[in-house]
Structure formats: C-alpha cells, structure tokens
Amino acid sequence: MATVIDGKAVANTIRSEIADEVRLLSQKYGKVPGLAVVIVGNRKDSQSYVGMKRKACAELGIKSFDIDLPEQASEAEVIKQVHELNANPDVHGILVQLPLPKHINEDKVLTEISLEKDVDGFHPLNIGKLAMKGRDPLFLPCTPKACIELLSRSGVSIKGKKAVVVGRSNIVGLPASLLLLKEDATVTIVHSHTSQPESIIREADIVIAAARQPMMIKGKLDQTWSCSHRCWHKCC
C-alpha cells in the first residue's frame, strides 16, 4: 500500500517557518535575504516557474531582484549580469532559470555564479561535494532536497531502504540519487535504456519519479505512473 504525502501541507509549514526567520533577521539586523532570478527568453514553463519564485519571495518578505533578458541575449551578456549580482551585497542568492537558449553554454554560466550565492546548488563544486562521501555542499538542488524533506517530515526513515529514482537529469534525477545515498539508502536509477524498469520499481520502498516523459512506467491492469518530479513511499 502506498502512503500519500500531502506536499502542500508540508510546503505551507516550511513557508511559515521561513517567514518567521526572515522577520527575525529584519528585526535583528535590519536586513532581509535577497534573491536574484535570471531568466532568458519567454518559455512559458520557465516564466511560470519564475513567477512562482517571485511570488513566494513577496509572501515571505524576501527581496526579489528580477533580471529578464531577451531570447537573443548573448552568453557574455548573461555572464555579465551574473557577475554584477555576485558583486551586489544585497543579493544573497542567485538563480539562473534553466534551460537557457541553445546558443548559451549552461555549464559556463552556472560556473560563473559565486559559490556562496549558488542557492540552486548547480555549481560544479557544490555538485562535486554532494557526490563525495563525508563532504557537504553549501547548497543542495531544490527539487531533490524537497523530496528528502517530504520524506523526513512525513516520518519516513530512508536509512537501509531500497530507493529507485526514475530519471538521471543533472537537475533532479542525479542529485536526488546522491542525496538518497547520503541518507544511507540503497539506490537504483531507472532511465530510458533500463531493461524491465517495472520489475525494479516494484521492489522499491521509495520511488522518486524525475523523468519528464509521461507514461514511462506502467503497472498492473495498464495503470500508468506519470513521472514528473513525484515521490512515493510504500508501507505495509
């Protein structure tokens, strides 16, 4: 039997905790956290994600720095904006919305973000530390961290469990598997070239679906698991 986790309830609790922390920072130091979000182009999904981030900042009392660049912006222009944000003392975190247009090298842009402001956790040094035993990155990728937080706040023990991650992207699948390893789970990654993925998933205690391809995993009676950044926990 599967346990359904109420993600919205957990998110509301976390937002309330963060709002309290921001309020205390403002009262004690007269400053609030500053988050800069850089978006290039007009992709509808990216605009939607950025809109939610900016709305959350407004609700929590976090100062938002909005950098909107046109689709044709050059790689040099994007990096210039990142450097300016690195140097701004009122900006404490920088997010570059992915994916970037094809003419821009994402790895190069992400590497230019100050390690201390890489709140998305995509800087190579942060990802490298995540992959190393006994090392802790300054920041963790948000969606994988959210999956672990959901399990933890729902009282699910990860240690010793069989965990399957569906998908191996740099943004969700890969870092999610690394986080599960750090929590002492036994981890298997299922992807588009995996043979008989259903049999592997059937044996899992925890499943994190992080593939953008819907209907990738089919179960009994032609039931379909739509895999899009979701988390399941099986219990007896």
N, C-alpha and C positions, 0 to 999 in steps of 0.2 A: 504494500500500500504506500502511496506517495503522500508526503506532507506538503500542503500548500502554504507557502510563506507569504505573508501579507507585506509585500515590499513597500507599499505606500505608507503603511503604519510605521514601519521602521524608518523610512525616509523622513516622515514628519517628526519623529523623535529626535533624529540626528540634526535636523534643521533647527529645532528648538534649542538643542544643546549648543549649536554653533552660534545662534543669535545671542544667547546668554554670554558666550565667550567674547564675542565682538563687542557687546555692550560693556563688559568689564574692561576690555582693552581701551575703549574710548574714554571711560571714566577715569582709569588709572593713568593713561599716558597721553590722552587727547588725540589719539590716532586710531585709525581703523585699517584693516588689511585692504590692500589694493590689488585687484586682479585685472590684468590686461588680456583681452581676447583679440587675436588677429585672424581675420577671415579674408580670403582672396577669392573673388568671384561671387556668383549668385546661385550656387547649387541649392535647391530647395531644402534638402535634408540638412545640409550644413547650416543654412540660415535658421532652420528650426532649432537645431541643437544650440547654436549661439544665442538665439533668442531666449531659450530656457535658462542658459547660464547667466545671462544678463538680468533676467527677471529674478533669479534666485539671489543674485548679489543685492538687488534693490530690497528684497524682502528681509535679508539677513543683516543689512547695514554695511555690507562690503562695498567699497568704492570701485566702480567699474570703469575701465579705460577701454574705449571702443576704437579699434583700428580696422576700418573696412577698406580694402583695396580692390581695384577692378581686376577682372579676369586676366587682362593683358599685362598686369604688373610684372616687372622683371624679377628674377631671383635676387638681384642686387638690391632692388627696392624693398623687398620683403626683409632681407637681412639687415638693411639699414634701419628699418622700423624696429626690428628685434634689438639691435644694438642701442637704440635710443631708449627702449624700455628697460634694458639691462642697466642703463646709467641713471634711470629715474628712481630716486629713493622712496617715492610714494607708491611705486609698483613693487609688490612683494611676490607676485606670481604671474607667469606668462603662459598663455595657452595659444598655440597655433592650430587652428581648426584644420583637420585632415579629412579627406585628401586635398592636396594642393593641385593646381593645374599641372598638366603633364610636362610643361616646359620648365617646371621648377623642381629642383632636386630636394625632396623632403628631408633626406638624411642630412644634407648640408645645412638646411635651415634649422633643424632641430638641434644640431650640434652647436649652433651659434647662441642658443639660449643659455643664459647663465645657469650653472648647475644649481645655485641656491634659489633660483626662481623657476625651475623646471617642475611646476606642480603637476604636469601630466605624467611625469616620470619616464619620458621617452628619450632623454639624453643618453648617449651610449654608456657613459659612466654609471648612471643610475640603473640602466638595464643590466649592465655588466655585474654590478654588485648584487642585483636581485638574483642573478644566475649563480653566484658563488656562495658556497656554504660558509656560514659564520660572518657574512658581510650584510650590512643593511643599507639600502639606498636611502637618499634623503627623501625621495618621494616615490609613490607607487602609482602605476596607471590606474585611473579612477574606476573603470568598469570592473576589472578583476578584483580590485580592493573591495568594491561594493559587494561582489559575490561572497567573498570571505566574511565581510561584515554581516551580511544577511544570515549566513550560516551560524556565525558566532552569537549574534543577538537572538537567534531563534533556539539557542541551546543545543545546536548540533555539534557533536565532537567530530573533528576531522582526523585526528591522530589515529593512524592504523587503518583508516577506511580505504576502500577501493574507489578511486575517483576517476571519472572519464571526462575529458574536455573535448568537445566536438568543434574542431577548427584550430588553426595554427597561425592566425594572423599576429603580426607584431603588436597590434593594438590591444587585443583581448585574449585570443587563444593561448599564445605562447606565455605571456606574463601570468595568466591565470594558472597554467600548469606549474610554473615556477613557484607561485605563492602556495599552491597546494602542497608542493614538495617541502617547502619551508615549514608547513604545518604538519609534516610527517605523514602525509597520505601516500598511498601507492598509486601513481598516476599513469594513465594511458591517454595518448592523444589519438583521436579518430579524425581522419580527414578524407578528402575526396578520393584518395587512392587506397584507402583502407579496405581490406577484404573482409566481408561479413561484419560490418560495424554493429549491426543489431545484436549479434551474439555477445560482443564485447560490452555494449551498453547494458544489456540485460543483467550482467554480473556486477554492475557498479552499485555502490551505496550512494554516491553523489555524482550527478551529471551536470556539467556546465556547458550549455549549448552556445557556441560563439561563432557559428557559421552563418553567413548571410544568405545561404541557399535554402529556401523553404522546402519542406517535404523531403529533407535529406535522409531522415531516419524514419523508417516505417516499422510499426509494431504489429501485434496480432490483429486480426479482423480488419486489416488495411487501415488501422488508425495511424495517423501521421504525427510526428513530432516536428513542429515548425521551429527551426533552430535560429534564434535571433537574440543572443545575449540573455539567455534564461538559465535558471538554476533549479534543479530538482534534488530532493533528498528522499531516499526510500527508507521506510522504517517497518518494523514488524507489527 
